[in-house]
Amino acid sequence: MPNRLQPKKLLLSKWTAVQPQQREKHFLVSKVIQPEDPLAAIEWIALEAVLTKRVQILRWQALKDEAVWRTGWH
């Protein structure tokens, strides 16, 4: 599935960190950040840790790295 990710469909998708840090293992895409230019491609998402509610902003393509992220909650 990681090769078929589409940024517009990532909202509220669930992710598991392969190597959890600070007990943060499960994450939810809480926001797909729309670019200022409506014709530009989506690049950024907000990823929220379920346990701590900490939010990190990262490029959505980072979720394709299977060494770091797995789809769903495991």
PDB file of N, CA, C and O in Angstrom:
ATOM      1  N   MET A   1       0.794  -1.211   0.000  1.00  0.00           N
ATOM      2  CA  MET A   1       0.000   0.000   0.000  1.00  0.00           C
ATOM      3  C   MET A   1       0.837   1.277   0.000  1.00  0.00           C
ATOM      4  O   MET A   1       0.445   2.242  -0.656  1.00  0.00           O
ATOM      5  N   PRO A   2       1.973   1.332   0.704  1.00  0.00           N
ATOM      6  CA  PRO A   2       2.707   2.585   0.790  1.00  0.00           C
ATOM      7  C   PRO A   2       3.026   3.230  -0.554  1.00  0.00           C
ATOM      8  O   PRO A   2       3.144   4.453  -0.634  1.00  0.00           O
ATOM      9  N   ASN A   3       3.168   2.434  -1.608  1.00  0.00           N
ATOM     10  CA  ASN A   3       3.472   3.023  -2.910  1.00  0.00           C
ATOM     11  C   ASN A   3       2.252   3.700  -3.527  1.00  0.00           C
ATOM     12  O   ASN A   3       2.400   4.478  -4.469  1.00  0.00           O
ATOM     13  N   ARG A   4       1.055   3.424  -3.021  1.00  0.00           N
ATOM     14  CA  ARG A   4      -0.162   3.979  -3.589  1.00  0.00           C
ATOM     15  C   ARG A   4      -0.744   5.117  -2.749  1.00  0.00           C
ATOM     16  O   ARG A   4      -1.894   5.507  -2.952  1.00  0.00           O
ATOM     17  N   LEU A   5       0.027   5.646  -1.822  1.00  0.00           N
ATOM     18  CA  LEU A   5      -0.483   6.718  -0.963  1.00  0.00           C
ATOM     19  C   LEU A   5      -0.887   7.932  -1.786  1.00  0.00           C
ATOM     20  O   LEU A   5      -0.183   8.343  -2.709  1.00  0.00           O
ATOM     21  N   GLN A   6      -2.018   8.485  -1.437  1.00  0.00           N
ATOM     22  CA  GLN A   6      -2.483   9.718  -2.065  1.00  0.00           C
ATOM     23  C   GLN A   6      -2.718  10.736  -0.958  1.00  0.00           C
ATOM     24  O   GLN A   6      -3.476  10.465  -0.027  1.00  0.00           O
ATOM     25  N   PRO A   7      -2.081  11.904  -1.040  1.00  0.00           N
ATOM     26  CA  PRO A   7      -2.144  12.855   0.073  1.00  0.00           C
ATOM     27  C   PRO A   7      -3.568  13.285   0.436  1.00  0.00           C
ATOM     28  O   PRO A   7      -3.857  13.510   1.611  1.00  0.00           O
ATOM     29  N   LYS A   8      -4.447  13.400  -0.533  1.00  0.00           N
ATOM     30  CA  LYS A   8      -5.807  13.847  -0.237  1.00  0.00           C
ATOM     31  C   LYS A   8      -6.599  12.819   0.567  1.00  0.00           C
ATOM     32  O   LYS A   8      -7.592  13.164   1.207  1.00  0.00           O
ATOM     33  N   LYS A   9      -6.163  11.552   0.536  1.00  0.00           N
ATOM     34  CA  LYS A   9      -6.881  10.495   1.238  1.00  0.00           C
ATOM     35  C   LYS A   9      -6.229  10.114   2.564  1.00  0.00           C
ATOM     36  O   LYS A   9      -6.644   9.144   3.198  1.00  0.00           O
ATOM     37  N   LEU A  10      -5.215  10.863   2.991  1.00  0.00           N
ATOM     38  CA  LEU A  10      -4.499  10.524   4.213  1.00  0.00           C
ATOM     39  C   LEU A  10      -5.207  10.989   5.488  1.00  0.00           C
ATOM     40  O   LEU A  10      -4.927  10.460   6.564  1.00  0.00           O
ATOM     41  N   LEU A  11      -6.103  11.950   5.395  1.00  0.00           N
ATOM     42  CA  LEU A  11      -6.739  12.504   6.584  1.00  0.00           C
ATOM     43  C   LEU A  11      -7.371  11.394   7.425  1.00  0.00           C
ATOM     44  O   LEU A  11      -8.136  10.568   6.927  1.00  0.00           O
ATOM     45  N   LEU A  12      -7.029  11.400   8.709  1.00  0.00           N
ATOM     46  CA  LEU A  12      -7.512  10.441   9.712  1.00  0.00           C
ATOM     47  C   LEU A  12      -6.993   9.017   9.506  1.00  0.00           C
ATOM     48  O   LEU A  12      -7.491   8.084  10.135  1.00  0.00           O
ATOM     49  N   SER A  13      -5.993   8.839   8.628  1.00  0.00           N
ATOM     50  CA  SER A  13      -5.406   7.513   8.483  1.00  0.00           C
ATOM     51  C   SER A  13      -4.521   7.212   9.698  1.00  0.00           C
ATOM     52  O   SER A  13      -3.991   8.124  10.332  1.00  0.00           O
ATOM     53  N   LYS A  14      -4.371   5.925  10.010  1.00  0.00           N
ATOM     54  CA  LYS A  14      -3.653   5.472  11.196  1.00  0.00           C
ATOM     55  C   LYS A  14      -2.282   4.925  10.801  1.00  0.00           C
ATOM     56  O   LYS A  14      -2.128   4.263   9.775  1.00  0.00           O
ATOM     57  N   TRP A  15      -1.287   5.222  11.651  1.00  0.00           N
ATOM     58  CA  TRP A  15       0.090   4.815  11.380  1.00  0.00           C
ATOM     59  C   TRP A  15       0.750   4.334  12.658  1.00  0.00           C
ATOM     60  O   TRP A  15       0.433   4.807  13.749  1.00  0.00           O
ATOM     61  N   THR A  16       1.675   3.385  12.515  1.00  0.00           N
ATOM     62  CA  THR A  16       2.441   2.874  13.641  1.00  0.00           C
ATOM     63  C   THR A  16       3.920   3.138  13.378  1.00  0.00           C
ATOM     64  O   THR A  16       4.439   2.841  12.302  1.00  0.00           O
ATOM     65  N   ALA A  17       4.588   3.704  14.388  1.00  0.00           N
ATOM     66  CA  ALA A  17       6.030   3.916  14.293  1.00  0.00           C
ATOM     67  C   ALA A  17       6.731   2.577  14.463  1.00  0.00           C
ATOM     68  O   ALA A  17       6.423   1.836  15.397  1.00  0.00           O
ATOM     69  N   VAL A  18       7.661   2.254  13.583  1.00  0.00           N
ATOM     70  CA  VAL A  18       8.399   0.997  13.659  1.00  0.00           C
ATOM     71  C   VAL A  18       9.269   0.988  14.914  1.00  0.00           C
ATOM     72  O   VAL A  18       9.391  -0.045  15.572  1.00  0.00           O
ATOM     73  N   GLN A  19       9.876   2.131  15.253  1.00  0.00           N
ATOM     74  CA  GLN A  19      10.697   2.259  16.456  1.00  0.00           C
ATOM     75  C   GLN A  19      10.127   3.390  17.309  1.00  0.00           C
ATOM     76  O   GLN A  19      10.552   4.538  17.184  1.00  0.00           O
ATOM     77  N   PRO A  20       9.165   3.068  18.176  1.00  0.00           N
ATOM     78  CA  PRO A  20       8.531   4.106  19.003  1.00  0.00           C
ATOM     79  C   PRO A  20       9.551   4.841  19.876  1.00  0.00           C
ATOM     80  O   PRO A  20      10.516   4.255  20.366  1.00  0.00           O
ATOM     81  N   GLN A  21       9.308   6.134  20.051  1.00  0.00           N
ATOM     82  CA  GLN A  21      10.142   6.944  20.934  1.00  0.00           C
ATOM     83  C   GLN A  21       9.228   7.631  21.942  1.00  0.00           C
ATOM     84  O   GLN A  21       8.155   8.118  21.586  1.00  0.00           O
ATOM     85  N   GLN A  22       9.656   7.668  23.191  1.00  0.00           N
ATOM     86  CA  GLN A  22       8.887   8.284  24.279  1.00  0.00           C
ATOM     87  C   GLN A  22       7.468   7.713  24.347  1.00  0.00           C
ATOM     88  O   GLN A  22       6.502   8.452  24.539  1.00  0.00           O
ATOM     89  N   ARG A  23       7.352   6.393  24.188  1.00  0.00           N
ATOM     90  CA  ARG A  23       6.075   5.675  24.248  1.00  0.00           C
ATOM     91  C   ARG A  23       5.089   6.105  23.167  1.00  0.00           C
ATOM     92  O   ARG A  23       3.918   5.732  23.225  1.00  0.00           O
ATOM     93  N   GLU A  24       5.531   6.873  22.193  1.00  0.00           N
ATOM     94  CA  GLU A  24       4.654   7.275  21.083  1.00  0.00           C
ATOM     95  C   GLU A  24       4.795   6.233  19.964  1.00  0.00           C
ATOM     96  O   GLU A  24       5.812   6.174  19.273  1.00  0.00           O
ATOM     97  N   LYS A  25       3.767   5.430  19.808  1.00  0.00           N
ATOM     98  CA  LYS A  25       3.800   4.358  18.816  1.00  0.00           C
ATOM     99  C   LYS A  25       2.718   4.546  17.761  1.00  0.00           C
ATOM    100  O   LYS A  25       2.967   4.354  16.571  1.00  0.00           O
ATOM    101  N   HIS A  26       1.518   4.923  18.193  1.00  0.00           N
ATOM    102  CA  HIS A  26       0.383   5.062  17.276  1.00  0.00           C
ATOM    103  C   HIS A  26       0.139   6.526  16.940  1.00  0.00           C
ATOM    104  O   HIS A  26       0.168   7.400  17.806  1.00  0.00           O
ATOM    105  N   PHE A  27      -0.104   6.767  15.652  1.00  0.00           N
ATOM    106  CA  PHE A  27      -0.282   8.125  15.149  1.00  0.00           C
ATOM    107  C   PHE A  27      -1.485   8.199  14.233  1.00  0.00           C
ATOM    108  O   PHE A  27      -1.918   7.199  13.661  1.00  0.00           O
ATOM    109  N   LEU A  28      -2.014   9.402  14.105  1.00  0.00           N
ATOM    110  CA  LEU A  28      -3.170   9.676  13.256  1.00  0.00           C
ATOM    111  C   LEU A  28      -2.855  10.924  12.434  1.00  0.00           C
ATOM    112  O   LEU A  28      -2.351  11.908  12.973  1.00  0.00           O
ATOM    113  N   VAL A  29      -3.145  10.890  11.140  1.00  0.00           N
ATOM    114  CA  VAL A  29      -2.977  12.094  10.327  1.00  0.00           C
ATOM    115  C   VAL A  29      -4.142  13.028  10.685  1.00  0.00           C
ATOM    116  O   VAL A  29      -5.284  12.793  10.291  1.00  0.00           O
ATOM    117  N   SER A  30      -3.834  14.080  11.432  1.00  0.00           N
ATOM    118  CA  SER A  30      -4.883  14.972  11.925  1.00  0.00           C
ATOM    119  C   SER A  30      -5.206  16.099  10.951  1.00  0.00           C
ATOM    120  O   SER A  30      -6.254  16.737  11.056  1.00  0.00           O
ATOM    121  N   LYS A  31      -4.298  16.342   9.998  1.00  0.00           N
ATOM    122  CA  LYS A  31      -4.547  17.428   9.041  1.00  0.00           C
ATOM    123  C   LYS A  31      -3.709  17.221   7.788  1.00  0.00           C
ATOM    124  O   LYS A  31      -2.540  16.843   7.868  1.00  0.00           O
ATOM    125  N   VAL A  32      -4.309  17.471   6.640  1.00  0.00           N
ATOM    126  CA  VAL A  32      -3.580  17.547   5.376  1.00  0.00           C
ATOM    127  C   VAL A  32      -3.460  19.033   5.081  1.00  0.00           C
ATOM    128  O   VAL A  32      -4.467  19.714   4.885  1.00  0.00           O
ATOM    129  N   ILE A  33      -2.245  19.531   5.049  1.00  0.00           N
ATOM    130  CA  ILE A  33      -2.017  20.977   4.924  1.00  0.00           C
ATOM    131  C   ILE A  33      -2.083  21.379   3.454  1.00  0.00           C
ATOM    132  O   ILE A  33      -1.272  20.946   2.635  1.00  0.00           O
ATOM    133  N   GLN A  34      -3.052  22.206   3.147  1.00  0.00           N
ATOM    134  CA  GLN A  34      -3.247  22.668   1.772  1.00  0.00           C
ATOM    135  C   GLN A  34      -2.227  23.769   1.443  1.00  0.00           C
ATOM    136  O   GLN A  34      -2.014  24.664   2.261  1.00  0.00           O
ATOM    137  N   PRO A  35      -1.602  23.719   0.276  1.00  0.00           N
ATOM    138  CA  PRO A  35      -0.653  24.777  -0.109  1.00  0.00           C
ATOM    139  C   PRO A  35      -1.399  26.083  -0.404  1.00  0.00           C
ATOM    140  O   PRO A  35      -2.587  26.079  -0.727  1.00  0.00           O
ATOM    141  N   GLU A  36      -0.679  27.185  -0.287  1.00  0.00           N
ATOM    142  CA  GLU A  36      -1.288  28.488  -0.578  1.00  0.00           C
ATOM    143  C   GLU A  36      -1.760  28.566  -2.025  1.00  0.00           C
ATOM    144  O   GLU A  36      -2.821  29.121  -2.314  1.00  0.00           O
ATOM    145  N   ASP A  37      -0.970  28.012  -2.919  1.00  0.00           N
ATOM    146  CA  ASP A  37      -1.342  27.979  -4.332  1.00  0.00           C
ATOM    147  C   ASP A  37      -2.250  26.772  -4.562  1.00  0.00           C
ATOM    148  O   ASP A  37      -1.794  25.638  -4.413  1.00  0.00           O
ATOM    149  N   PRO A  38      -3.519  26.976  -4.920  1.00  0.00           N
ATOM    150  CA  PRO A  38      -4.432  25.841  -5.082  1.00  0.00           C
ATOM    151  C   PRO A  38      -4.017  24.862  -6.188  1.00  0.00           C
ATOM    152  O   PRO A  38      -4.500  23.731  -6.221  1.00  0.00           O
ATOM    153  N   LEU A  39      -3.136  25.284  -7.081  1.00  0.00           N
ATOM    154  CA  LEU A  39      -2.668  24.404  -8.148  1.00  0.00           C
ATOM    155  C   LEU A  39      -1.430  23.601  -7.749  1.00  0.00           C
ATOM    156  O   LEU A  39      -1.029  22.673  -8.452  1.00  0.00           O
ATOM    157  N   ALA A  40      -0.829  23.965  -6.618  1.00  0.00           N
ATOM    158  CA  ALA A  40       0.378  23.272  -6.157  1.00  0.00           C
ATOM    159  C   ALA A  40       0.011  21.936  -5.520  1.00  0.00           C
ATOM    160  O   ALA A  40      -1.102  21.740  -5.032  1.00  0.00           O
ATOM    161  N   ALA A  41       0.968  21.037  -5.539  1.00  0.00           N
ATOM    162  CA  ALA A  41       0.755  19.712  -4.947  1.00  0.00           C
ATOM    163  C   ALA A  41       0.811  19.794  -3.420  1.00  0.00           C
ATOM    164  O   ALA A  41       1.522  20.623  -2.853  1.00  0.00           O
ATOM    165  N   ILE A  42       0.057  18.928  -2.780  1.00  0.00           N
ATOM    166  CA  ILE A  42       0.098  18.831  -1.322  1.00  0.00           C
ATOM    167  C   ILE A  42       1.433  18.216  -0.927  1.00  0.00           C
ATOM    168  O   ILE A  42       1.851  17.206  -1.494  1.00  0.00           O
ATOM    169  N   GLU A  43       2.107  18.831   0.053  1.00  0.00           N
ATOM    170  CA  GLU A  43       3.397  18.322   0.503  1.00  0.00           C
ATOM    171  C   GLU A  43       3.410  17.935   1.970  1.00  0.00           C
ATOM    172  O   GLU A  43       4.124  17.007   2.351  1.00  0.00           O
ATOM    173  N   TRP A  44       2.643  18.617   2.800  1.00  0.00           N
ATOM    174  CA  TRP A  44       2.778  18.501   4.249  1.00  0.00           C
ATOM    175  C   TRP A  44       1.519  17.954   4.914  1.00  0.00           C
ATOM    176  O   TRP A  44       0.398  18.184   4.460  1.00  0.00           O
ATOM    177  N   ILE A  45       1.742  17.220   6.011  1.00  0.00           N
ATOM    178  CA  ILE A  45       0.645  16.735   6.842  1.00  0.00           C
ATOM    179  C   ILE A  45       0.990  17.005   8.310  1.00  0.00           C
ATOM    180  O   ILE A  45       2.149  17.223   8.662  1.00  0.00           O
ATOM    181  N   ALA A  46      -0.038  16.983   9.151  1.00  0.00           N
ATOM    182  CA  ALA A  46       0.158  17.030  10.594  1.00  0.00           C
ATOM    183  C   ALA A  46      -0.116  15.624  11.113  1.00  0.00           C
ATOM    184  O   ALA A  46      -1.180  15.056  10.867  1.00  0.00           O
ATOM    185  N   LEU A  47       0.849  15.073  11.830  1.00  0.00           N
ATOM    186  CA  LEU A  47       0.747  13.721  12.358  1.00  0.00           C
ATOM    187  C   LEU A  47       0.699  13.821  13.880  1.00  0.00           C
ATOM    188  O   LEU A  47       1.618  14.352  14.503  1.00  0.00           O
ATOM    189  N   GLU A  48      -0.378  13.308  14.474  1.00  0.00           N
ATOM    190  CA  GLU A  48      -0.600  13.448  15.914  1.00  0.00           C
ATOM    191  C   GLU A  48      -0.400  12.116  16.629  1.00  0.00           C
ATOM    192  O   GLU A  48      -0.955  11.093  16.227  1.00  0.00           O
ATOM    193  N   ALA A  49       0.396  12.142  17.689  1.00  0.00           N
ATOM    194  CA  ALA A  49       0.592  10.949  18.517  1.00  0.00           C
ATOM    195  C   ALA A  49      -0.674  10.720  19.335  1.00  0.00           C
ATOM    196  O   ALA A  49      -1.164  11.638  19.992  1.00  0.00           O
ATOM    197  N   VAL A  50      -1.200   9.514  19.299  1.00  0.00           N
ATOM    198  CA  VAL A  50      -2.449   9.210  19.990  1.00  0.00           C
ATOM    199  C   VAL A  50      -2.281   9.343  21.504  1.00  0.00           C
ATOM    200  O   VAL A  50      -3.162   9.886  22.171  1.00  0.00           O
ATOM    201  N   LEU A  51      -1.174   8.861  22.053  1.00  0.00           N
ATOM    202  CA  LEU A  51      -0.968   8.854  23.499  1.00  0.00           C
ATOM    203  C   LEU A  51      -0.746  10.247  24.078  1.00  0.00           C
ATOM    204  O   LEU A  51      -1.354  10.608  25.086  1.00  0.00           O
ATOM    205  N   THR A  52       0.128  11.033  23.437  1.00  0.00           N
ATOM    206  CA  THR A  52       0.533  12.320  24.023  1.00  0.00           C
ATOM    207  C   THR A  52      -0.126  13.528  23.359  1.00  0.00           C
ATOM    208  O   THR A  52      -0.043  14.638  23.883  1.00  0.00           O
ATOM    209  N   LYS A  53      -0.771  13.329  22.223  1.00  0.00           N
ATOM    210  CA  LYS A  53      -1.384  14.413  21.440  1.00  0.00           C
ATOM    211  C   LYS A  53      -0.354  15.357  20.827  1.00  0.00           C
ATOM    212  O   LYS A  53      -0.713  16.411  20.303  1.00  0.00           O
ATOM    213  N   ARG A  54       0.936  14.981  20.889  1.00  0.00           N
ATOM    214  CA  ARG A  54       1.978  15.804  20.269  1.00  0.00           C
ATOM    215  C   ARG A  54       1.807  15.752  18.754  1.00  0.00           C
ATOM    216  O   ARG A  54       1.575  14.689  18.178  1.00  0.00           O
ATOM    217  N   VAL A  55       1.924  16.912  18.121  1.00  0.00           N
ATOM    218  CA  VAL A  55       1.742  17.002  16.669  1.00  0.00           C
ATOM    219  C   VAL A  55       3.084  17.324  16.018  1.00  0.00           C
ATOM    220  O   VAL A  55       3.825  18.195  16.473  1.00  0.00           O
ATOM    221  N   GLN A  56       3.370  16.608  14.958  1.00  0.00           N
ATOM    222  CA  GLN A  56       4.562  16.924  14.164  1.00  0.00           C
ATOM    223  C   GLN A  56       4.133  17.150  12.719  1.00  0.00           C
ATOM    224  O   GLN A  56       3.240  16.479  12.202  1.00  0.00           O
ATOM    225  N   ILE A  57       4.785  18.101  12.091  1.00  0.00           N
ATOM    226  CA  ILE A  57       4.515  18.419  10.687  1.00  0.00           C
ATOM    227  C   ILE A  57       5.612  17.742   9.865  1.00  0.00           C
ATOM    228  O   ILE A  57       6.801  17.917  10.129  1.00  0.00           O
ATOM    229  N   LEU A  58       5.190  16.967   8.866  1.00  0.00           N
ATOM    230  CA  LEU A  58       6.177  16.333   8.009  1.00  0.00           C
ATOM    231  C   LEU A  58       5.634  16.173   6.597  1.00  0.00           C
ATOM    232  O   LEU A  58       4.429  16.261   6.359  1.00  0.00           O
ATOM    233  N   ARG A  59       6.542  15.937   5.681  1.00  0.00           N
ATOM    234  CA  ARG A  59       6.131  15.686   4.299  1.00  0.00           C
ATOM    235  C   ARG A  59       5.384  14.355   4.268  1.00  0.00           C
ATOM    236  O   ARG A  59       5.808  13.383   4.895  1.00  0.00           O
ATOM    237  N   TRP A  60       4.280  14.317   3.543  1.00  0.00           N
ATOM    238  CA  TRP A  60       3.482  13.090   3.522  1.00  0.00           C
ATOM    239  C   TRP A  60       4.253  11.920   2.925  1.00  0.00           C
ATOM    240  O   TRP A  60       3.976  10.764   3.244  1.00  0.00           O
ATOM    241  N   GLN A  61       5.229  12.220   2.053  1.00  0.00           N
ATOM    242  CA  GLN A  61       6.020  11.155   1.427  1.00  0.00           C
ATOM    243  C   GLN A  61       6.845  10.378   2.459  1.00  0.00           C
ATOM    244  O   GLN A  61       7.254   9.246   2.203  1.00  0.00           O
ATOM    245  N   ALA A  62       7.086  10.989   3.622  1.00  0.00           N
ATOM    246  CA  ALA A  62       7.851  10.297   4.670  1.00  0.00           C
ATOM    247  C   ALA A  62       7.140   9.022   5.115  1.00  0.00           C
ATOM    248  O   ALA A  62       7.790   8.085   5.578  1.00  0.00           O
ATOM    249  N   LEU A  63       5.822   8.976   4.980  1.00  0.00           N
ATOM    250  CA  LEU A  63       5.059   7.798   5.386  1.00  0.00           C
ATOM    251  C   LEU A  63       5.313   6.596   4.478  1.00  0.00           C
ATOM    252  O   LEU A  63       4.934   5.476   4.820  1.00  0.00           O
ATOM    253  N   LYS A  64       5.939   6.811   3.342  1.00  0.00           N
ATOM    254  CA  LYS A  64       6.264   5.714   2.427  1.00  0.00           C
ATOM    255  C   LYS A  64       7.452   4.895   2.912  1.00  0.00           C
ATOM    256  O   LYS A  64       7.686   3.792   2.417  1.00  0.00           O
ATOM    257  N   ASP A  65       8.208   5.423   3.878  1.00  0.00           N
ATOM    258  CA  ASP A  65       9.406   4.744   4.361  1.00  0.00           C
ATOM    259  C   ASP A  65       9.005   3.615   5.316  1.00  0.00           C
ATOM    260  O   ASP A  65       8.693   3.865   6.480  1.00  0.00           O
ATOM    261  N   GLU A  66       9.013   2.379   4.824  1.00  0.00           N
ATOM    262  CA  GLU A  66       8.570   1.229   5.597  1.00  0.00           C
ATOM    263  C   GLU A  66       9.512   0.895   6.755  1.00  0.00           C
ATOM    264  O   GLU A  66       9.148   0.125   7.645  1.00  0.00           O
ATOM    265  N   ALA A  67      10.699   1.459   6.751  1.00  0.00           N
ATOM    266  CA  ALA A  67      11.625   1.262   7.874  1.00  0.00           C
ATOM    267  C   ALA A  67      11.207   2.132   9.055  1.00  0.00           C
ATOM    268  O   ALA A  67      11.652   1.896  10.178  1.00  0.00           O
ATOM    269  N   VAL A  68      10.361   3.132   8.821  1.00  0.00           N
ATOM    270  CA  VAL A  68       9.951   4.068   9.870  1.00  0.00           C
ATOM    271  C   VAL A  68       8.473   3.949  10.201  1.00  0.00           C
ATOM    272  O   VAL A  68       8.094   4.028  11.370  1.00  0.00           O
ATOM    273  N   TRP A  69       7.624   3.758   9.180  1.00  0.00           N
ATOM    274  CA  TRP A  69       6.171   3.767   9.364  1.00  0.00           C
ATOM    275  C   TRP A  69       5.503   2.519   8.795  1.00  0.00           C
ATOM    276  O   TRP A  69       5.919   1.985   7.767  1.00  0.00           O
ATOM    277  N   ARG A  70       4.452   2.066   9.490  1.00  0.00           N
ATOM    278  CA  ARG A  70       3.589   1.004   8.966  1.00  0.00           C
ATOM    279  C   ARG A  70       2.159   1.516   8.984  1.00  0.00           C
ATOM    280  O   ARG A  70       1.765   2.242   9.896  1.00  0.00           O
ATOM    281  N   THR A  71       1.389   1.139   7.982  1.00  0.00           N
ATOM    282  CA  THR A  71      -0.008   1.578   7.941  1.00  0.00           C
ATOM    283  C   THR A  71      -0.816   0.843   8.993  1.00  0.00           C
ATOM    284  O   THR A  71      -0.547  -0.320   9.292  1.00  0.00           O
ATOM    285  N   GLY A  72      -1.789   1.508   9.543  1.00  0.00           N
ATOM    286  CA  GLY A  72      -2.650   0.920  10.569  1.00  0.00           C
ATOM    287  C   GLY A  72      -1.983   0.945  11.932  1.00  0.00           C
ATOM    288  O   GLY A  72      -0.863   1.433  12.082  1.00  0.00           O
ATOM    289  N   TRP A  73      -2.690   0.409  12.928  1.00  0.00           N
ATOM    290  CA  TRP A  73      -2.146   0.322  14.286  1.00  0.00           C
ATOM    291  C   TRP A  73      -1.823  -1.122  14.584  1.00  0.00           C
ATOM    292  O   TRP A  73      -2.683  -1.997  14.491  1.00  0.00           O
ATOM    293  N   HIS A  74      -0.587  -1.364  14.941  1.00  0.00           N
ATOM    294  CA  HIS A  74      -0.113  -2.741  15.197  1.00  0.00           C
ATOM    295  C   HIS A  74       0.300  -2.878  16.649  1.00  0.00           C
ATOM    296  O   HIS A  74       0.727  -3.954  17.070  1.00  0.00           O
TER     297      HIS A  74
END
